[in-house]
Amino acid sequence: MLRLRGRDYGADSTLVMAIVNRTTDSFYDKGATWADGPALERVRKVVDEGADLVDIGGIKAAPGEEIGADEEKRRVVDFVAAVRAEFPDLIISVDTWRATVGQAVCEAGADLLNDAWGGHDPGLAEVAAQQGAALVCTHTGGVTPRTRPHRVAYDDVVRDAIESTVAQAQRAVALGVDPASAIIDPAHDFGKNTWHSLELTRRLDEMVATGWPVLVSLSNKDFVGESLDLPVGERLTGTLAATAVSAWHGAQVYRVHEVAETRQVLDMVASIRGVRPPARTVRGLA
């Protein structure tokens, strides 16, 4: 079971987490939602398209301009408060690895802390526990935030991902995070090459079998681009293929740029699996 903002979701539920970047240099949108107005319009659009939650981030994952905690808070805290005021029931996540930022966004109305750098700041889990927030626990192979992998190697990347994320989740629960609100994420491309990300996708059922809810962030990632030899703007089809495989294996939360397309894929996979009835059935019955 997964619990977010006091709502329970069964194992067959799939949730779409829409990405909202408060950066000038996102690899995907190139700063399209840097200003408050476009960022709020983005939230309105994805909610209309069926997003179950939004993930707000103030720093791009790749190397770039150094962004301190004060600047990160300036980018996200007031925006979280504005989104909470306009959408009182929306589940709000914030992508940060810093405990001080996590504290501030929870006080502004965030429900989930998406620790994309695998417990680099151990205080973030403590904040989640103190604030009653959910926590995403990721596998990065111990790399420093905002660095690219270089000749990284694992004896078994899936086993490593399971051991790391489960340990983080167990620590979070020991600190006081609701066991149903600790989520694990293999973190495709983070501390990994394309072969690693493909293997994690192929064997994602092993992470699901741990019993912890699984989040995947596949959208337009480099492993998709390298697999198909396509630039960022042409990776949607590959992303959706990886999404379908992940859904078949049982992942529950999908961090994405394209909401409507993702929702259709998740619903179709659910119907094939037999856990969601077709929206209408008239063929051969009329």
N, C-alpha and C positions, 0 to 999 in steps of 0.2 A: 504494500500500500504506500501511496505517496500523499503527503499532507502539505498543502501550501495555503497560506492565509486562512487557516482553519477549515479548509475544504479537503475532503478525502477523495482520492482517485484510485480506482482499482487497477490491477496489473494490466488490464487490457486497454486502459485509457492512454491516449497519446495527446501530448500538449505541444503547441507551437509557441516557441519563444522568439519574438521578433527583435531583431537587433536595431538599436537606436544609438548611433555613434555621436558623441559630443566632442569630436576631434576635427582638426583641419586636414588630416592626412591619412584617413582610412584607406586601406588598400582597395576597398570595393567602391565606396561612394564618394571618395575624394573630398570629403568635407561638406557634402550636401546638407547635412543636418547639424552643422556647426552652430548656426544661429538658433535662438530660441524659437522663432516663428516656424521655420521649416522643421525643426525637431518635433514640435508639438503637432504639426500637420502630419508628420510621419507616424506619430503615435495614433492619431485619429484614423489614419488610413489603415494601419495594420489591425486596429481594433475592429473596424468595419469589415476587414477581410477575414476575421475570425481568430486573430491571435489570442491565445489564452494568457499570455504574459509578455512583458517587454523586458529586454535586458539593456540597460543604459550603461555606456562605458565612456570614460573620459580620457583614456590613453590607448593608442593603437598597440597591438601586441608586438609588432616588428620594431627593430631598432629605429631610432629617430631622435627628435628633440627631447631633451631631458625635461620631464614634467614632475615637479615636486608635489608633495601631498596637499599643500595649500592650493596650488593651481588645479589639481585634480578635483578637490572639493568645490572650487569655484565653478568648475564646469558641470558638476553633476548634482550637488546638494539642492540648490534652489530649483533646478529642473525637476528633480524627484518630487519636491513639494508641490510644484505646479501640476505635474501629472496626477499626483494623489488627489489634489483638489478637484480636478476635472473628471477623474475616473476613480471614484471612491472604492469601487469593488475590484479594480484591476490588480492583478498580481504584478508587483514591480520587483525586478531583479537589478542589481548593480554589479557590473564586472569590475572588480578591484582586488588587489592582493594586499592592500594596506589596512591595518586595523583601525587607524584613525579615520580613514575615509569610511570604512564600514560603520563605525559608530555614528558618524555624522549623517550618513544616508538612512540608516535605520531610524534615527530620530526624526528625519524628514518624511518618513513613510515607506521605506523599502521593506519588502517582505523576505527577500532572498539575497544572499551574498554569493556571487559567482567567483570563486577564488580560482582564476584561470592559471595560476602559477603554483599550484600544488603545495600550499602550506608554507610558502616562502616566509611569510610573516605569521608565526604561530598564534599571534594575538587575534587574528581574524576569527578563528573558531571560537575563541573566548567571547568576542563581541557577539557572534551569532547566538551563543548560549545565553548571554546576559540579556539580549534584546528579544529573544524568542523568535529569531529569524531562521529560515532554512539556509542550508549551506551546500554549495557544489564543491566536491573534492576531486581534484584533477590529477592526472599523471603527466609529469613533465620530465621524468628522468633526472630530476634535481638540477635542471638548468637554471641559470640566473634569469629573472624576468627581462623580457624584451631582448633576448639574444636568440640567434638562429642556431639550430643544431649543426654540429660539424663532426662528421665521421662517428656519429653516435652508434653504439652497438649494444645489443641485449642478447643474453642466452635464449630468452623467451620473452618477447615484448608483452604478450598477453598476460603471462604469469606476473611479470614485473608490474604491469598496470593494475592488476587485481590486488596484489600485495600492498602496493602504495596507496591506492584509493580506499581500500577497505580499512587499512590502518588509520588513515585520516578520518574516515567516517566513524570508526570506533572511538577515536580520541574525542571527536566532536560530541558524540553521545555521552561519553564519560564526563565531559564538561557541562552537559545539560541540554544539548541540542536534541530536539524530538527525534527519536529513531526513524520516524516516517518522513522526516524533513532533511535527512542527510542523503545527498545524491552523489553518485560517482560518475566520472566522465573520463573516458580514455584519452581525451584531448588530442584528437587527430592533428598531426603536423607539429605539435609542441614537443620538442625534444625527440623528434622522430624523422626518419626519411620516408619516402613514399612507400617502400616495401613494408615498413612498420605499420603505417596507417591502413594499408590494404589488408594486412593480416589481422589487425584489430577489428576491422569491419567484418571480415570473413568469419572470425571467431567471437563475435560480440556476444553470442549466446552464453559464452563462458562467464562473461561479466554479469550478464543478467541472472545467471544461475546462482550468484552470490546472495541474491535476495534484496540487495540494495537497488533502489530506483536508478536507472541509467539515463544520463543525458548525453547526446552527441551533438557536436558542433562541426558540421560537414560543409557548410555553405560556401561554395566557390573556393574551397581550399586548394593548396598547391598539389596535394596528392591527386586530386581530380584533374587539375590542369596537366600535370606530368603524365598521368595515365593516358590522357586523350590528346596530349600536345596542343592544348588550347589556352588562350589568355584568359584573364579574370572575367571579362565580359561575356564569355562564351561557354561557361561551365555549368549552366543550369541543368541541362539534361544529365550530365554526369553526376551532379549533386543529387538529383532526384533518384537516380539509379542506386546510389549509395544509401539514400534515405529509405528506399523500399527494402533493401537488404537489412538495414538496421531495424526497421519496423517488423520485418518477419522474425528477426531474432529477439524482439521484445523490448527494445529501447522505448522509453516513455516520453522524454522531453527532447525537442529538436530546436536548436538555436539556429535561426535562419534569416536570410535577407528576403526571400520570396515566400510570403505567407500563403497566399491562395493556392499556389502550385503545390506547396508542401502539404497543405491540408487535404487536397485531392488525392495525393499519393498515399497519405496515411489512411484515409478513409477507404481507398480501394484495397489496400493491403488488409485492412481490418475485415472487409467484406469477404475477401478470398480466404482469410483465416477462419471465417465463420463467427466472428465476435461482433459484427455489425451487419444488420440487414441492409440490402440494397435500398436506396431512397425510393424507388418505385419498381414494381415488377408487373409488367403487362405482356411482355413478349411470350407468345404461345399460350396465353391464358385468356385472351379476349375471345 
